[in-house]
C-alpha cells in the first residue's frame, strides 16, 4: 500500500489535532504525498500552512483547489466542480490549469465513475482520485459509493489512481496506486 494523506484543516480542527501532530502521523505511516485542503480559510492562511508543511515534510505536497499557490508545493488537486469553475468543458479546463501550473507540477483531479475516468484519459494529468470507495464521516455529499467496482473502474485509467472516500490502510486493490486516507490516520 502506498499512502496519500489527505490533510483536511476542518477535520483537524474538529478533532482538535494540530497540523504538527498530523505531520508526525503521516511520517510514522510513511506517507508519500500530502494533500492540504482548507475550504474555509483565506489564501494567506493556506499559504502559511503550505509553507509550514513544506518545512516539516519532505514528501510530495499537493494543494487542493488553490492552484494560485502551486509555487509553494509540488502540485494541485481539483474536484470536478472546481474544474468546471475554470471552464464548463472540463477537458479545456484541465488544459488551462496545466498551462498555469506548468508541466513540472503534479496535477490530479477527482473522478467518480467510468465516464469521468475515460474523460480524464484525455487530460494531461499525473493521477486521478477515484471514489468514494465506501461511506466516510468526512464527506456528507457522496452521491454514490463505488465499493468493489472501484478497482474495475480504476483499470480504465491511463493515469495513476488514488482510491478516495472511506479507504482504509488494509484495503486491497489491483489497479490502485495510492490509498488516500485522512481521518483514518488519526485512529
C-alpha positions as CSV (number, residue, x, y, z in Angstrom):
1,X,0.0,0.0,0.0
2,X,1.2,3.5,-0.9
3,X,-0.2,6.2,1.2
4,X,-1.5,9.6,0.1
5,X,-2.5,11.5,3.2
6,X,-5.4,14.0,3.0
7,X,-4.8,16.8,5.4
8,X,-8.2,18.5,5.7
9,X,-8.0,21.5,8.0
10,X,-11.7,21.4,9.0
11,X,-11.2,17.7,10.0
12,X,-8.1,18.6,12.1
13,X,-9.9,21.5,13.8
14,X,-13.0,19.3,14.6
15,X,-10.8,16.7,16.2
16,X,-8.5,19.1,18.0
17,X,-5.5,17.9,16.1
18,X,-2.6,20.3,15.3
19,X,-1.0,20.4,11.9
20,X,2.3,19.4,13.5
21,X,0.7,16.3,15.0
22,X,-0.9,15.3,11.7
23,X,2.5,15.7,10.0
24,X,4.1,13.4,12.7
25,X,1.4,10.8,12.0
26,X,2.0,11.0,8.2
27,X,5.7,10.5,8.8
28,X,5.1,7.5,11.1
29,X,2.9,6.0,8.3
30,X,5.4,6.7,5.5
31,X,3.0,8.9,3.5
32,X,4.5,9.7,0.1
33,X,2.0,12.5,-0.6
34,X,0.1,15.0,1.5
35,X,-2.8,16.9,0.0
36,X,-3.6,20.0,2.0
37,X,-7.3,21.0,1.9
38,X,-8.7,24.1,3.6
39,X,-12.1,25.1,2.2
40,X,-12.8,27.9,4.7
41,X,-9.5,29.9,5.0
42,X,-8.3,32.9,3.1
43,X,-5.4,32.4,0.7
44,X,-2.8,33.9,3.0
45,X,-3.7,31.3,5.7
46,X,-3.5,28.5,3.2
47,X,-0.1,29.8,2.0
48,X,1.3,29.9,5.6
49,X,0.1,26.3,6.2
50,X,1.7,25.1,3.0
51,X,5.0,26.7,4.0
52,X,4.7,25.1,7.4
53,X,4.1,21.7,5.9
54,X,7.0,22.1,3.5
55,X,9.3,23.0,6.4
56,X,8.4,19.7,8.2
57,X,7.7,17.2,5.4
58,X,9.9,16.0,2.6
59,X,7.4,14.1,0.5
60,X,5.2,15.5,-2.2
61,X,2.9,18.3,-1.2
62,X,-0.3,18.9,-3.2
63,X,-2.7,21.8,-2.6
64,X,-6.4,21.3,-3.0
65,X,-8.2,23.8,-5.3
66,X,-6.0,26.9,-4.8
67,X,-3.8,26.4,-7.9
68,X,-2.7,30.0,-7.5
69,X,-0.5,28.7,-4.6
70,X,1.2,25.9,-6.6
71,X,4.6,27.6,-6.3
72,X,4.6,26.6,-2.6
73,X,4.1,23.0,-3.3
74,X,4.6,20.2,-5.8
75,X,1.2,20.2,-7.4
76,X,-2.6,20.8,-7.3
77,X,-5.7,18.7,-7.0
78,X,-9.1,19.8,-8.3
79,X,-12.6,18.4,-8.0
80,X,-15.0,18.2,-10.9
81,X,-16.8,21.3,-9.7
82,X,-13.5,23.2,-9.4
83,X,-12.6,22.2,-12.9
84,X,-16.0,23.5,-14.2
85,X,-15.4,26.8,-12.4
86,X,-12.4,27.2,-14.8
87,X,-14.4,26.2,-17.9
88,X,-17.6,24.2,-18.3
89,X,-15.7,21.9,-20.7
90,X,-13.5,20.0,-18.1
91,X,-11.0,18.9,-20.7
92,X,-10.4,22.5,-21.7
93,X,-10.4,23.5,-18.0
94,X,-7.6,20.9,-17.4
95,X,-5.6,22.4,-20.3
96,X,-6.0,25.9,-18.8
97,X,-4.9,24.7,-15.3
98,X,-2.0,22.8,-16.8
99,X,-0.8,25.9,-18.6
100,X,-1.0,27.9,-15.4
101,X,0.8,25.4,-13.1
102,X,3.3,24.2,-15.7
103,X,4.5,20.8,-16.8
104,X,6.8,20.3,-13.9
105,X,4.0,20.3,-11.3
106,X,1.8,17.3,-10.3
107,X,-1.8,17.7,-11.4
108,X,-4.7,15.5,-10.3
109,X,-8.5,15.6,-10.4
110,X,-11.3,13.8,-8.7
111,X,-13.4,11.2,-10.6
112,X,-16.4,9.3,-9.5
113,X,-17.4,6.9,-12.3
114,X,-16.2,5.3,-15.5
115,X,-17.2,8.2,-17.8
116,X,-15.2,10.7,-15.8
117,X,-12.2,8.3,-15.8
118,X,-12.4,8.0,-19.6
119,X,-12.7,11.7,-19.9
120,X,-9.6,12.2,-17.6
121,X,-7.7,10.0,-20.0
122,X,-7.9,12.9,-22.5
123,X,-6.3,15.2,-20.0
124,X,-2.6,16.0,-19.2
125,X,-2.7,14.7,-15.6
126,X,-0.4,12.8,-13.3
127,X,-3.1,11.0,-11.4
128,X,-6.8,10.7,-10.7
129,X,-8.6,10.4,-7.4
130,X,-11.4,7.8,-7.7
131,X,-14.3,7.2,-5.3
132,X,-15.9,7.2,-3.0
133,X,-14.9,3.6,-2.1
134,X,-17.2,3.4,1.0
135,X,-19.1,5.8,3.2
136,X,-17.0,8.3,5.1
137,X,-17.7,10.6,8.0
138,X,-15.7,13.5,6.4
139,X,-18.0,14.0,3.4
140,X,-21.7,14.2,3.6
141,X,-22.4,14.8,-0.1
142,X,-21.4,11.4,-1.5
143,X,-24.0,10.6,-4.1
144,X,-23.0,7.0,-4.6
145,X,-20.5,4.5,-3.3
146,X,-18.4,2.5,-5.7
147,X,-17.4,-0.3,-3.4
148,X,-15.8,-3.2,-5.1
149,X,-16.5,-1.6,-8.5
150,X,-13.8,1.0,-7.8
151,X,-10.9,-1.3,-8.7
152,X,-12.6,-2.3,-12.0
153,X,-13.3,1.3,-12.9
154,X,-9.7,2.1,-12.0
155,X,-8.5,-0.3,-14.6
156,X,-9.8,2.0,-17.3
157,X,-7.4,4.8,-16.3
158,X,-4.2,5.6,-18.1
159,X,-3.1,7.6,-15.1
160,X,-2.1,6.6,-11.6
161,X,-5.2,6.1,-9.4
162,X,-5.7,7.2,-5.8
163,X,-8.6,5.5,-4.1
164,X,-10.6,8.0,-2.1
165,X,-13.5,8.0,0.3
166,X,-13.6,5.7,3.3
167,X,-10.4,4.0,2.3
168,X,-8.5,2.0,5.0
169,X,-4.9,1.0,5.2
170,X,-5.7,-2.7,4.9
171,X,-7.9,-2.3,1.7
172,X,-6.6,-4.3,-1.3
173,X,-6.8,-3.1,-4.9
174,X,-5.2,-4.4,-8.1
175,X,-5.4,-1.2,-10.2
176,X,-5.0,1.5,-7.5
177,X,-1.6,3.1,-6.8
178,X,-2.4,5.1,-3.7
179,X,-4.7,4.8,-0.7
180,X,-6.0,8.3,0.2
181,X,-6.5,8.4,4.0
182,X,-7.3,11.4,6.1
183,X,-9.2,10.9,9.4
184,X,-8.4,7.2,9.3
185,X,-4.8,8.1,10.2
186,X,-5.9,9.6,13.4
187,X,-7.4,6.4,14.9
